[in-house]
């Protein structure tokens, strides 16, 4: 059976322990927090509310009290933990090296098992259907977006807006519509192997993702082409699936493990010759990258533990990889004033800050200006803008105002959720900079293929 047709593997735990709180979580990780408070200034929800229970140390204290049996698991505790974006900015700020993500996620999993039906971040049936049965599958996403693409291309979307008919849609659909970018034509299907341009410098596998591939197909195309332009042979495994992050963050560990096992199989991490030849597994989405780099932890108590560790050892964010490889200088100018927003799961979870900026700085005539509070979450955080719309909106507005203050004509960020959130809130502020992934800009600088949408921004510099 080919990797492309292989069903999601069944993953079973090696221990099969009881559904208690402690087995999921290394209690020593909780004790690492000394409650110094240096994390509070980096926490988006604490910055917005000023409430101690909405800070990282406050949440760790709440979780410890629940673990110790001092506090009951009730609606008040749940509310404070639900409000956490899991952006992990606190990990960057913490001098004690507290692994907040390794505390919060296992705690949520334990609560979901201990109290069935009361999982953290309770979702509506509609949201659960989208998040678990559509978003993790590339083709389902493309089918779901087909009507929206048709409406945008024909201009009917704008007409419905002018006539006020959009208000007849359910509120959840109205919200999702406001988040949609201008949908580019999909590239279709890339060849399984793309040969390098010039001498081969590396052999890599490209992880396509799911939601990002449907909403921003041009970015996957640009990533593949930029890798080629830098001497990489690019393999695109046909059997790859979702990274599993959507399920894992919603306390659906078993489903996340199935996706992880399927990816280990598709990429050949079960010790195939092809896997041994790979220099890296490349991802261009911060959220996916953080999840892929955590496969060993996710799968450590399953029969796939060794394969997951091998897989994880080769995962590289595309900015990280190109910076290490050494970028071949792009030749075409991009005369724009631009700024860069740090996607949380790139800056904080993966600790990658400088490489994206370093790559952008090599594009001729691109002026990169600093963004105040660049490291503060924009409010997207996976499904957060669906489950916590009020706080997500507050953070999105805050991010939009910081971007507008820079006077930037272009905004770059390395994650699909950030792209959607920033687009929505800048649109609401009647601003229209170019909002794109850094690899989109790099491919323009290599190819000279300027998209039509950039014409109004580039016209003054070309006149």
N, C-alpha and C positions, 0 to 999 in steps of 0.2 A: 504494500500500500504506500502510495507516495505521501510525502509530508504535507502537500497541499490538500489532500483528501482525508487526512487523519483526523478523527474526532477528538474533542477535548479529552485528554486522559483523565482517568479517575484517580484522584489523589487521596490516599488514606494516611492518617496520622500513625506514626510509629508507636505512640504511647497509648492513646485512647483514654486519657485521664478524665476525671469527672468534671462537670461544668461548674467549676468554682472560679473565684477571682484570681487567686494566687498563681496557679500553674501557667497562666498566660504571660505573667509579668515578673521580671526579675526585680524583686523588692529592693535590692541594693541600689538600683537605678533611681528609685524614689528618694533614697537617703542621700544621694549625691547633692541634692539641692540644699544649700545652706541659707536660703531665704535672704540673700544679700540685697535683692531688689535691682541689680544692675540690668536685668532683663526688661524692666517695666517700660523704659523709654522706647524700646524697640518693638513693643507689642501693639499692634494696630488697635485692638479692641480696648486696651487700657488707655491708650492715647486718646481715644474717642470718649470713653465713659468715665475714666478716672476711678473705676471701681476695683478694689483690690481683688475681688473674686474673679474678675475678668482679666487678670494678669497671669503670666505663666507660673509665678511662685504661688499665687492664690489658687490656681487650678491644681497644682501639684499637692498643695495642702489639702484641698477638698478630696482629691483622689486618695491620698494617704489616710484621711479620716474614714473614708468609706472602706478602704482595705482593712483598716484596724477595727472596724465595727463600731467606731465612735459616732459616725454620721450614717443615717439611712440613705439609701439611694432614692431620692425623691425628686419632684419636679423642679425644685429650686436648684439643687446640685446639677441636674440634667441641663437646665437652662444655661448655666454658666459654662458648662463644658461644650454645649452645642454652639455657643457663640464663638468658640475658638476656631480660627481659620486653619490651624495646623500649618501656618506659614513657616514656622521654625526659625523665625528671626531671633528668638530667644536663645537658640543654640549658638548663633554667631556671637551674641553679646555675652554669653555666660562664661565667666573666668574659671568655673569649676568643671566645665565640660559636660554639663547635664544633657543627656540624650532625650530631650522632651518628646520627640516623635516615637521613641522606643518605649515611652511610658504611656502616652495618650492612646495610640492605636491598639496596643494589647489590652488596655483598660476598657476601651470601647468594645472590643471583641468579647471580653469576659462578661461585660454587662449585657451584651446582646444574647449570650448563652444563658446567663443567670435569670434574666427577665425577658423571655420571648415576647415579641410584639412591642417591646419598649426600647428598641435599639436607638442609640444616639442619632440625632438628626433625623427624626421621623419624616418620612417622605409620603406624599400623596400617591395613590395608585397610578395616576398619570405620570408623575415624576419617576416612580420606580420602573414603570414600563420603558420610559425613554432611557433612563440611566443604565438599566441592566439588560434590556432586550434590544435596544437600537444603537445607542452610542458606542458600545464595544465592538461593533461590526461595521467594517468599511462600506460594504455594499448596501446594507440597510440604511446607513446614514445618507448615502448618495441617493437612494430611492426616496427617502423622506424629504430631502432637500430639492428634489426635481421640480415640484410645483413652485417653490420659492424662486428657483433659478429661472423658470419660465416667466413668472410674474415680473421679475427684475429685468430680464432681457427684452420683454415686450413693452415695458413701461406701465403695465397694468398695476403694479405695486404702487407706483407714485399716484396713479389715478384714483385707486381705492383710498389712499391716504387723503387726497384732496377732497374726495366726496364724503369723508368721515365714516366709510363703511368698515374700516379696520376696527372701530370701536365695538362692532357687533361680535368680534371674536371673543372667546373666553379669555379672561385676564391672563392666564398662564401663557396662552399663545401670543397675546399681545406683547408680553414681556420678552418671550423668545424672539419675536419678530424684531423688536428694537435692538436685539443683540446681534442680529445677522449682519455680516459685512457685505460688501458688494461681491457677489460670488463669481469667481473666475471660472472659465471653462476647465473641466477636469482633463488631465493629461491622458486619461484612458488607462493604459497599462504599459509600464516600462518593461524593457527586456529584462530577463532574469539576470543577465550579466552585462555590465557596461564596461567597455575596455577603457583603459587610461589614455589620456592624451599625453603624448611624449613618453619618456622612460617611466616604467612602473616604479613607484616609490612605496606603495603599500597595497594590501588587499583587504578590503573591508566589506562588511555586511551592513545594509541599510535597514533600520527599523522604521516602518512607515506610520505606525500609529493607527488610530481609528477616526475619531472626531476631526482631528487636525487634517487628515487626508481628504475628508469630505468638504470641510469649510475652507481650507487653504491649500488646495492641491498644488498650486504654483510653488509653494515652499518645499514640498518634497521633490518636485522636479528640479528646482534650483539647487537643492542640497546635493542631489545626485550629480548634476552637471558641474557644480563647483568642485566636488570630490574628484570627478574625472579630470577637470582642468588642473588639478593639483597632483596628477599622476597616480590616482587611485583606481584600481580595478574594483568595481562596485557590484556586489552580489545582492540581489533582492530576493530573499527566500519566499517562495510562494505560500508556504503554510503558516506564516506568522499571523499572530492574533493580537488582540488588545493586551496591553501590559498588565492589566488587572487592577490598576490604581483605583478606578471608580468603585469597584466592589470592595476592595480592601479598606478604603476610607469610610465606607458605609457599613463596616463590620460584617462583611460577607466574605470571610476568609477562605472558605472552601472553594468558592467560585474563583477568587483571585488566584488560588493555588492551581486550579485547572488551567487557567490562561498561562500561568508561568510555566507549567509543565509542557503545554503545547508549544510555547516559544523555545524552550530548551530543545524540544524534539525537532522543530522546524529549522533551527539554526545549527543543529548537529552537535549540541553540547553533550550528547551521550557518546562522546569520544569518536566522532567520525574524522576521517582524514581531512575533509574539507574544513571542519572547525579548527583543526590544528594549524591550518595554513592562514587563518584569519589573523590580521593584526589588530582589528578592533570591530566591535559592533557599534554602529553610529546611530545616535538618535538626535533629532533636532528640537524635541519638545521637553521642556524642563520637568514637567510632571511625570512624563514617561521615563525620563532618564533617572529620576530619583527612585522610582519604583523598580526599574530594571537593575539598578545598582544595589537594591536591597533584597534581591531574590534569595540570596543565601540565608538571610534571616527569615524570610517568609517561608522557605521550604526546609528549614533545618531539621524539622521533626518528621519529614516525609521520606519515602524511598527516592525522591528526586534531589535529595540534598547535595550530592556530589556534582550532579549535572548543573544544578543551579549555581553552585559556587564557581564552576568553570565558566558558565555563561556570564555571571556577574563580573568576573575578572577581566573580561574583554570589553565591557560597555564603556563607551566614551561619548560625552556630549560633543556635537560637531564643532563647536567653538574651541573646546578643550583640545580636541584631536588636531584640528588645523593649526592651532597655535604651537602645539608640540611638533607637528610635522614641518612647519615652516611654510607660510603662505607664499605661493608664487605671485609676484606683484600684478594686480589687476591694472588694465590699461585705460579703460573708458572712465571719464569723469562723471561725478554725480554732484553737481554744484548746489548743495542744499545745506541749510542750517538744521542740524538734527540733534536729537537727544536720545538717551537710552534708559529704559526702565528695567531694573533687575527683577526678573521673575523669581518668586520666592524659592521655588524648588531648584533653581539654578544657583542663586546666590547663597542661600542658607542651607538647603539640604545637601547640595553638591559642593558648596564652597567655591563656586566659579564666578568670579567678578571681573577680573581683568581681561581674560581672553576675548570676549565679545567686543569690548571696546578697542582692544588692540587690532582686531581684524577690521573693524569699521574705519579706524584711523588710517588704514592703508589704501582706502578708496580715494582716488584723486579728487580734490576739490570738495570733499565732504567735510564740513565743519561740525565737529561733535562737541556739544556744550553740556555741562553737568546738569543733572536734574535733581533739585532739592528733594529730599526724602525718597531717593530712588529705591532704597532698600525696603521701604514700607509697602506692605501689601496693597494692591489695587482693589481688593475685595472680590476677586473672581474665585480663587481657591476651589477649583473643581466644580462641585455642585453647590457651593456655598451661596452663590447669588440666586439660587432657586430656593434653598432651605432657610436662608437668613437674608431676605431681600432688603430689609431696612438698613442693617449694618453694611451690607454690600454696597448699597447706594451711597451711604455716607462716605465710605472709603473710596468709591469710584469718583464721586464729586471732588473729594480732596485731591486725588491723583490728577484729575483733569485740570484743576486750578494750578497745581504745581507745574504741569506741562505747559499750560498757556503762558505762565510767567516767564518761561525760557524764550518765547518767541520762535520756537522750533517749527520748521516746515515739514519735518519728518520725525516720527517716533518709532523707535525700534525696541522690540522685546522678544524673548525667546520661548514663548509659550502660548498655546492657542487660547487658553482662558484669559490671559492678560490682554491679548489682541482683541478679543471680543468685548471685554469689559471697558478697555480704554476707548475703543471705537464708539461704543454706546454712549459713554459719558462726554466725550468730546463732541459727538454729534448733538447731544442734548444742549451743549454749550454753544451751538452754532459755529463750531470750529471744524475745519476740514484739512488738517495736515495729512500727509501720507503716513499710514500706520502699517508697519510691516515687520517681518522677521529679518534679522541681519543677513541671513543667507539670500533673501530676495534682493537686497541691495548689492551683495557681492556678485550674484549672477549677472546683474545689469552691468557691473563694472568689468566683468569678464567678457560678456557677450555683446555689449552695446545695444541690447534689445530693450529700449525704454518703453514701459507700458504707457498706453494712451492716457491713463489716469494721472500720470506725472506731468503731462504737457503744460497745464496751467502753472505748476510750480517751477518748471524749468524754463518757461518762456522768457521771464525777465533776464535770466543769466545768459540766454542764448541770443538775446537781441543786441 
